[in-house]
Amino acid sequence: MNPLFSLGKVLIITGIAITCIGILVVLAPKLPWLGKLPGDIVIKKENLR
């Protein structure tokens, strides 16, 4: 097997993973359960959301 073939596979898989993470970051505000997980620290003050 050509060593560049293996490098190509790694680059493609890395690109797909980065794309999936990017999509998750973009869609995160639209997922209501993502921001309210058990163990989250919530601070409620007058001038702080």
PyMOL Python script that loads the backbone (N, CA, C, O; Angstrom):
from pymol import cmd

cmd.read_pdbstr("""\
ATOM      1  N   MET A   1       0.834  -1.178   0.000  1.00  0.00           N
ATOM      2  CA  MET A   1       0.000   0.000   0.000  1.00  0.00           C
ATOM      3  C   MET A   1       0.884   1.248   0.000  1.00  0.00           C
ATOM      4  O   MET A   1       1.912   1.295   0.676  1.00  0.00           O
ATOM      5  N   ASN A   2       0.486   2.211  -0.734  1.00  0.00           N
ATOM      6  CA  ASN A   2       1.206   3.474  -0.828  1.00  0.00           C
ATOM      7  C   ASN A   2       1.035   4.260   0.483  1.00  0.00           C
ATOM      8  O   ASN A   2      -0.087   4.379   0.976  1.00  0.00           O
ATOM      9  N   PRO A   3       2.125   4.800   1.059  1.00  0.00           N
ATOM     10  CA  PRO A   3       1.995   5.552   2.317  1.00  0.00           C
ATOM     11  C   PRO A   3       1.106   6.790   2.181  1.00  0.00           C
ATOM     12  O   PRO A   3       0.479   7.214   3.152  1.00  0.00           O
ATOM     13  N   LEU A   4       1.051   7.363   0.994  1.00  0.00           N
ATOM     14  CA  LEU A   4       0.187   8.529   0.804  1.00  0.00           C
ATOM     15  C   LEU A   4      -1.285   8.147   0.839  1.00  0.00           C
ATOM     16  O   LEU A   4      -2.132   8.977   1.171  1.00  0.00           O
ATOM     17  N   PHE A   5      -1.598   6.900   0.501  1.00  0.00           N
ATOM     18  CA  PHE A   5      -2.977   6.425   0.561  1.00  0.00           C
ATOM     19  C   PHE A   5      -3.461   6.429   2.007  1.00  0.00           C
ATOM     20  O   PHE A   5      -4.587   6.842   2.284  1.00  0.00           O
ATOM     21  N   SER A   6      -2.620   5.975   2.924  1.00  0.00           N
ATOM     22  CA  SER A   6      -2.977   5.973   4.346  1.00  0.00           C
ATOM     23  C   SER A   6      -3.124   7.400   4.865  1.00  0.00           C
ATOM     24  O   SER A   6      -4.034   7.688   5.642  1.00  0.00           O
ATOM     25  N   LEU A   7      -2.246   8.280   4.444  1.00  0.00           N
ATOM     26  CA  LEU A   7      -2.336   9.680   4.855  1.00  0.00           C
ATOM     27  C   LEU A   7      -3.629  10.302   4.335  1.00  0.00           C
ATOM     28  O   LEU A   7      -4.273  11.086   5.033  1.00  0.00           O
ATOM     29  N   GLY A   8      -3.997   9.957   3.131  1.00  0.00           N
ATOM     30  CA  GLY A   8      -5.248  10.461   2.556  1.00  0.00           C
ATOM     31  C   GLY A   8      -6.455  10.028   3.364  1.00  0.00           C
ATOM     32  O   GLY A   8      -7.367  10.819   3.605  1.00  0.00           O
ATOM     33  N   LYS A   9      -6.461   8.761   3.785  1.00  0.00           N
ATOM     34  CA  LYS A   9      -7.560   8.258   4.614  1.00  0.00           C
ATOM     35  C   LYS A   9      -7.650   9.025   5.927  1.00  0.00           C
ATOM     36  O   LYS A   9      -8.737   9.407   6.360  1.00  0.00           O
ATOM     37  N   VAL A  10      -6.503   9.246   6.555  1.00  0.00           N
ATOM     38  CA  VAL A  10      -6.472   9.969   7.831  1.00  0.00           C
ATOM     39  C   VAL A  10      -6.995  11.388   7.646  1.00  0.00           C
ATOM     40  O   VAL A  10      -7.767  11.875   8.473  1.00  0.00           O
ATOM     41  N   LEU A  11      -6.588  12.051   6.579  1.00  0.00           N
ATOM     42  CA  LEU A  11      -7.042  13.418   6.329  1.00  0.00           C
ATOM     43  C   LEU A  11      -8.543  13.476   6.068  1.00  0.00           C
ATOM     44  O   LEU A  11      -9.213  14.401   6.530  1.00  0.00           O
ATOM     45  N   ILE A  12      -9.071  12.517   5.347  1.00  0.00           N
ATOM     46  CA  ILE A  12     -10.508  12.484   5.072  1.00  0.00           C
ATOM     47  C   ILE A  12     -11.293  12.247   6.354  1.00  0.00           C
ATOM     48  O   ILE A  12     -12.290  12.926   6.601  1.00  0.00           O
ATOM     49  N   ILE A  13     -10.860  11.300   7.167  1.00  0.00           N
ATOM     50  CA  ILE A  13     -11.553  11.011   8.425  1.00  0.00           C
ATOM     51  C   ILE A  13     -11.477  12.211   9.366  1.00  0.00           C
ATOM     52  O   ILE A  13     -12.458  12.539  10.034  1.00  0.00           O
ATOM     53  N   THR A  14     -10.323  12.864   9.419  1.00  0.00           N
ATOM     54  CA  THR A  14     -10.178  14.056  10.258  1.00  0.00           C
ATOM     55  C   THR A  14     -11.098  15.174   9.772  1.00  0.00           C
ATOM     56  O   THR A  14     -11.715  15.865  10.582  1.00  0.00           O
ATOM     57  N   GLY A  15     -11.189  15.349   8.483  1.00  0.00           N
ATOM     58  CA  GLY A  15     -12.077  16.374   7.922  1.00  0.00           C
ATOM     59  C   GLY A  15     -13.534  16.105   8.237  1.00  0.00           C
ATOM     60  O   GLY A  15     -14.282  17.026   8.563  1.00  0.00           O
ATOM     61  N   ILE A  16     -13.940  14.850   8.143  1.00  0.00           N
ATOM     62  CA  ILE A  16     -15.321  14.485   8.469  1.00  0.00           C
ATOM     63  C   ILE A  16     -15.599  14.735   9.948  1.00  0.00           C
ATOM     64  O   ILE A  16     -16.669  15.229  10.302  1.00  0.00           O
ATOM     65  N   ALA A  17     -14.644  14.397  10.811  1.00  0.00           N
ATOM     66  CA  ALA A  17     -14.820  14.620  12.250  1.00  0.00           C
ATOM     67  C   ALA A  17     -14.931  16.108  12.560  1.00  0.00           C
ATOM     68  O   ALA A  17     -15.779  16.511  13.357  1.00  0.00           O
ATOM     69  N   ILE A  18     -14.089  16.927  11.942  1.00  0.00           N
ATOM     70  CA  ILE A  18     -14.147  18.376  12.169  1.00  0.00           C
ATOM     71  C   ILE A  18     -15.474  18.941  11.663  1.00  0.00           C
ATOM     72  O   ILE A  18     -16.053  19.823  12.298  1.00  0.00           O
ATOM     73  N   THR A  19     -15.952  18.444  10.539  1.00  0.00           N
ATOM     74  CA  THR A  19     -17.237  18.888  10.007  1.00  0.00           C
ATOM     75  C   THR A  19     -18.372  18.539  10.958  1.00  0.00           C
ATOM     76  O   THR A  19     -19.254  19.364  11.197  1.00  0.00           O
ATOM     77  N   CYS A  20     -18.360  17.329  11.502  1.00  0.00           N
ATOM     78  CA  CYS A  20     -19.402  16.911  12.451  1.00  0.00           C
ATOM     79  C   CYS A  20     -19.370  17.771  13.709  1.00  0.00           C
ATOM     80  O   CYS A  20     -20.423  18.156  14.219  1.00  0.00           O
ATOM     81  N   ILE A  21     -18.192  18.074  14.210  1.00  0.00           N
ATOM     82  CA  ILE A  21     -18.073  18.935  15.392  1.00  0.00           C
ATOM     83  C   ILE A  21     -18.593  20.335  15.066  1.00  0.00           C
ATOM     84  O   ILE A  21     -19.274  20.945  15.890  1.00  0.00           O
ATOM     85  N   GLY A  22     -18.286  20.840  13.898  1.00  0.00           N
ATOM     86  CA  GLY A  22     -18.770  22.158  13.491  1.00  0.00           C
ATOM     87  C   GLY A  22     -20.281  22.212  13.395  1.00  0.00           C
ATOM     88  O   GLY A  22     -20.897  23.188  13.824  1.00  0.00           O
ATOM     89  N   ILE A  23     -20.885  21.176  12.836  1.00  0.00           N
ATOM     90  CA  ILE A  23     -22.345  21.111  12.747  1.00  0.00           C
ATOM     91  C   ILE A  23     -22.956  21.059  14.139  1.00  0.00           C
ATOM     92  O   ILE A  23     -23.973  21.703  14.394  1.00  0.00           O
ATOM     93  N   LEU A  24     -22.349  20.306  15.034  1.00  0.00           N
ATOM     94  CA  LEU A  24     -22.845  20.223  16.409  1.00  0.00           C
ATOM     95  C   LEU A  24     -22.761  21.577  17.107  1.00  0.00           C
ATOM     96  O   LEU A  24     -23.673  21.952  17.844  1.00  0.00           O
ATOM     97  N   VAL A  25     -21.686  22.305  16.882  1.00  0.00           N
ATOM     98  CA  VAL A  25     -21.535  23.635  17.494  1.00  0.00           C
ATOM     99  C   VAL A  25     -22.590  24.597  16.949  1.00  0.00           C
ATOM    100  O   VAL A  25     -23.131  25.409  17.699  1.00  0.00           O
ATOM    101  N   VAL A  26     -22.883  24.513  15.662  1.00  0.00           N
ATOM    102  CA  VAL A  26     -23.887  25.392  15.063  1.00  0.00           C
ATOM    103  C   VAL A  26     -25.282  25.053  15.585  1.00  0.00           C
ATOM    104  O   VAL A  26     -26.081  25.953  15.844  1.00  0.00           O
ATOM    105  N   LEU A  27     -25.575  23.775  15.741  1.00  0.00           N
ATOM    106  CA  LEU A  27     -26.910  23.357  16.168  1.00  0.00           C
ATOM    107  C   LEU A  27     -27.085  23.325  17.681  1.00  0.00           C
ATOM    108  O   LEU A  27     -28.206  23.135  18.154  1.00  0.00           O
ATOM    109  N   ALA A  28     -26.033  23.502  18.448  1.00  0.00           N
ATOM    110  CA  ALA A  28     -26.100  23.393  19.911  1.00  0.00           C
ATOM    111  C   ALA A  28     -27.125  24.331  20.540  1.00  0.00           C
ATOM    112  O   ALA A  28     -27.843  23.893  21.439  1.00  0.00           O
ATOM    113  N   PRO A  29     -27.239  25.589  20.127  1.00  0.00           N
ATOM    114  CA  PRO A  29     -28.245  26.453  20.757  1.00  0.00           C
ATOM    115  C   PRO A  29     -29.682  25.998  20.500  1.00  0.00           C
ATOM    116  O   PRO A  29     -30.584  26.361  21.255  1.00  0.00           O
ATOM    117  N   LYS A  30     -29.903  25.223  19.467  1.00  0.00           N
ATOM    118  CA  LYS A  30     -31.253  24.769  19.138  1.00  0.00           C
ATOM    119  C   LYS A  30     -31.635  23.485  19.874  1.00  0.00           C
ATOM    120  O   LYS A  30     -32.788  23.059  19.811  1.00  0.00           O
ATOM    121  N   LEU A  31     -30.691  22.871  20.565  1.00  0.00           N
ATOM    122  CA  LEU A  31     -30.968  21.653  21.320  1.00  0.00           C
ATOM    123  C   LEU A  31     -31.199  22.030  22.782  1.00  0.00           C
ATOM    124  O   LEU A  31     -30.247  22.367  23.486  1.00  0.00           O
ATOM    125  N   PRO A  32     -32.446  21.979  23.246  1.00  0.00           N
ATOM    126  CA  PRO A  32     -32.736  22.463  24.601  1.00  0.00           C
ATOM    127  C   PRO A  32     -32.091  21.625  25.697  1.00  0.00           C
ATOM    128  O   PRO A  32     -31.778  22.158  26.762  1.00  0.00           O
ATOM    129  N   TRP A  33     -31.888  20.356  25.475  1.00  0.00           N
ATOM    130  CA  TRP A  33     -31.335  19.479  26.510  1.00  0.00           C
ATOM    131  C   TRP A  33     -29.830  19.617  26.646  1.00  0.00           C
ATOM    132  O   TRP A  33     -29.259  19.158  27.635  1.00  0.00           O
ATOM    133  N   LEU A  34     -29.174  20.242  25.672  1.00  0.00           N
ATOM    134  CA  LEU A  34     -27.717  20.324  25.698  1.00  0.00           C
ATOM    135  C   LEU A  34     -27.209  21.306  26.747  1.00  0.00           C
ATOM    136  O   LEU A  34     -26.132  21.096  27.305  1.00  0.00           O
ATOM    137  N   GLY A  35     -27.949  22.361  27.026  1.00  0.00           N
ATOM    138  CA  GLY A  35     -27.492  23.361  27.975  1.00  0.00           C
ATOM    139  C   GLY A  35     -27.921  23.108  29.406  1.00  0.00           C
ATOM    140  O   GLY A  35     -27.530  23.856  30.303  1.00  0.00           O
ATOM    141  N   LYS A  36     -28.709  22.082  29.643  1.00  0.00           N
ATOM    142  CA  LYS A  36     -29.229  21.819  30.986  1.00  0.00           C
ATOM    143  C   LYS A  36     -28.953  20.375  31.383  1.00  0.00           C
ATOM    144  O   LYS A  36     -29.874  19.580  31.569  1.00  0.00           O
ATOM    145  N   LEU A  37     -27.700  20.059  31.507  1.00  0.00           N
ATOM    146  CA  LEU A  37     -27.304  18.703  31.860  1.00  0.00           C
ATOM    147  C   LEU A  37     -27.161  18.574  33.371  1.00  0.00           C
ATOM    148  O   LEU A  37     -26.894  19.568  34.046  1.00  0.00           O
ATOM    149  N   PRO A  38     -27.333  17.373  33.917  1.00  0.00           N
ATOM    150  CA  PRO A  38     -27.123  17.181  35.350  1.00  0.00           C
ATOM    151  C   PRO A  38     -25.682  17.525  35.725  1.00  0.00           C
ATOM    152  O   PRO A  38     -24.743  17.140  35.029  1.00  0.00           O
ATOM    153  N   GLY A  39     -25.519  18.241  36.814  1.00  0.00           N
ATOM    154  CA  GLY A  39     -24.186  18.620  37.251  1.00  0.00           C
ATOM    155  C   GLY A  39     -23.747  19.985  36.758  1.00  0.00           C
ATOM    156  O   GLY A  39     -22.672  20.457  37.131  1.00  0.00           O
ATOM    157  N   ASP A  40     -24.561  20.634  35.922  1.00  0.00           N
ATOM    158  CA  ASP A  40     -24.226  21.980  35.460  1.00  0.00           C
ATOM    159  C   ASP A  40     -24.305  22.959  36.623  1.00  0.00           C
ATOM    160  O   ASP A  40     -25.177  22.843  37.484  1.00  0.00           O
ATOM    161  N   ILE A  41     -23.402  23.909  36.642  1.00  0.00           N
ATOM    162  CA  ILE A  41     -23.410  24.954  37.660  1.00  0.00           C
ATOM    163  C   ILE A  41     -24.237  26.115  37.127  1.00  0.00           C
ATOM    164  O   ILE A  41     -23.941  26.663  36.066  1.00  0.00           O
ATOM    165  N   VAL A  42     -25.280  26.487  37.873  1.00  0.00           N
ATOM    166  CA  VAL A  42     -26.170  27.564  37.456  1.00  0.00           C
ATOM    167  C   VAL A  42     -26.064  28.693  38.468  1.00  0.00           C
ATOM    168  O   VAL A  42     -26.277  28.490  39.663  1.00  0.00           O
ATOM    169  N   ILE A  43     -25.736  29.878  37.987  1.00  0.00           N
ATOM    170  CA  ILE A  43     -25.643  31.062  38.841  1.00  0.00           C
ATOM    171  C   ILE A  43     -26.729  32.031  38.390  1.00  0.00           C
ATOM    172  O   ILE A  43     -26.730  32.486  37.247  1.00  0.00           O
ATOM    173  N   LYS A  44     -27.653  32.344  39.299  1.00  0.00           N
ATOM    174  CA  LYS A  44     -28.741  33.273  38.978  1.00  0.00           C
ATOM    175  C   LYS A  44     -28.578  34.518  39.835  1.00  0.00           C
ATOM    176  O   LYS A  44     -28.717  34.476  41.057  1.00  0.00           O
ATOM    177  N   LYS A  45     -28.282  35.622  39.171  1.00  0.00           N
ATOM    178  CA  LYS A  45     -28.179  36.917  39.837  1.00  0.00           C
ATOM    179  C   LYS A  45     -28.971  37.933  39.034  1.00  0.00           C
ATOM    180  O   LYS A  45     -29.420  37.649  37.924  1.00  0.00           O
ATOM    181  N   GLU A  46     -29.138  39.109  39.599  1.00  0.00           N
ATOM    182  CA  GLU A  46     -29.943  40.137  38.960  1.00  0.00           C
ATOM    183  C   GLU A  46     -29.386  40.556  37.598  1.00  0.00           C
ATOM    184  O   GLU A  46     -30.149  40.677  36.639  1.00  0.00           O
ATOM    185  N   ASN A  47     -28.098  40.774  37.494  1.00  0.00           N
ATOM    186  CA  ASN A  47     -27.492  41.251  36.251  1.00  0.00           C
ATOM    187  C   ASN A  47     -26.766  40.148  35.483  1.00  0.00           C
ATOM    188  O   ASN A  47     -25.907  40.438  34.650  1.00  0.00           O
ATOM    189  N   LEU A  48     -27.095  38.920  35.749  1.00  0.00           N
ATOM    190  CA  LEU A  48     -26.411  37.794  35.116  1.00  0.00           C
ATOM    191  C   LEU A  48     -27.436  36.764  34.693  1.00  0.00           C
ATOM    192  O   LEU A  48     -28.322  36.399  35.466  1.00  0.00           O
ATOM    193  N   ARG A  49     -27.313  36.304  33.477  1.00  0.00           N
ATOM    194  CA  ARG A  49     -28.236  35.275  33.007  1.00  0.00           C
ATOM    195  C   ARG A  49     -27.748  33.915  33.349  1.00  0.00           C
ATOM    196  O   ARG A  49     -28.404  32.925  33.027  1.00  0.00           O
TER     197      ARG A  49
END
""", "prot")
cmd.dss("prot")
cmd.show_as("cartoon", "prot")
cmd.util.cbc("prot")
cmd.orient("prot")
